[in-house]
Amino acid sequence: MNQQHIAALRMERQHLTRQADETEYDALYRDLQPGQNVYWSGFGDPPSLTRRAAFDDMEYNRLRQRQRKLLKGRFQGGNLGWIEPADLELFAGLSMKPLKSPTDKQSALLSLIQREGPMTIQQMKETTGMLVKEITPALHRLQEAFLIYEDQYDGEWDRGWYIFPEMFPNADLTKYSRHDALKIVLRRFAYRHVLFDANMAKSFYKLPEKDIKAAITALSEEEVLMETEYGLLLSDDYILLQNYDSLPSISVYAMHRNDFLVKSNEHWLKERFTHLYPDTLYYLLTDGEFRGVVAGKFRYTPEVEDVLVDISDTRRDEVLQAVRALCGTDIPIKRYRSKSWTNI
């Protein structure tokens, strides 16, 4: 077992080596939940597992939204995400933030929806006289507490807000404790990452480190997880890797900032790939490892100022092709490794 074999198995399980069919995609999506849309450029779009599917997964998930096979909620520290209905109770146990002392605005909006039924934000504004900027954060906090549900089943902006039990009368939001929920999702996290540590799980799920470590300890005591010189992995994978001899495919992928692999490595990526430009646009996954960053400015379209990588210049064209595959072929790239290239 070595790092290259681990990277190869991770790429395989992420379906970056071979793209997933619909059955494989459903299993992958479940393990990478909550799903998110493409960072910055995906406003209003369905979630997407970029490059993982052998079909248009954005349209596939758009259909799943319409059929309410994907549910919108606030997870991962209050961030928006999409989960499958079968995992609603699981993610309630994982992410729910109870509202013990609601503000006057939160109480007023909750009472209004309970009394009047589903309402849009515009209707709430007209009924209460509150400003949208007052209504929106109150709704978001009620949403984090799983007291209300935003029914976004299409791409329209004006959506109905429901009392949560009205939409999901059979949901038992106390079925899982956070500890039990973490034990389930960490198994999935470990399978898709192959190798991980507590900081990676904290970076992705945005939960307290002590809770994550307690779940890891429990899984280790149950011999589900084991610790190695490289980090944590499933006990079954430790056995598998003894005879696994595949190497990562030679490849370069630009990964947007909502990507599963980026989100779970965000804590160290930000420290390693620093620059003086306003925004980090993408991170570059090269031969299964993060080896660079695309820097610039987010506007209506990304403005690429510099591509900073620590690999040989002989792979420049491959790197640039990967960047353009994500940001668009018409986007100018001003610098490569901080040097201006007239032919870029």
Secondary structure by P-SEA (a helix, b strand, c coil): ccaaaaaaaaaaaacccbbbcaaaaaaaaaaacccccccccccccccccccccccaaaaaaaaaaaaccbbbbbccccccccccccaaaaaaacbbbbbccccaaaaaaaaaaaacccccaaaaaaaccccaaaaaaaaaaaaaaccccccccccccccccccccccccccccccccaaaaaaaaaaaaaaaaccccaaaaaaaccccaaaaaaaaaaaaaaccccccccccccaaaaaaaccccccccccccccccccaaaaaaaaaaaaacccccccccbbbbccccccbbbbbbbcccccccbbbbcccccaaaaaaaaaaaccccccccccccccccccc
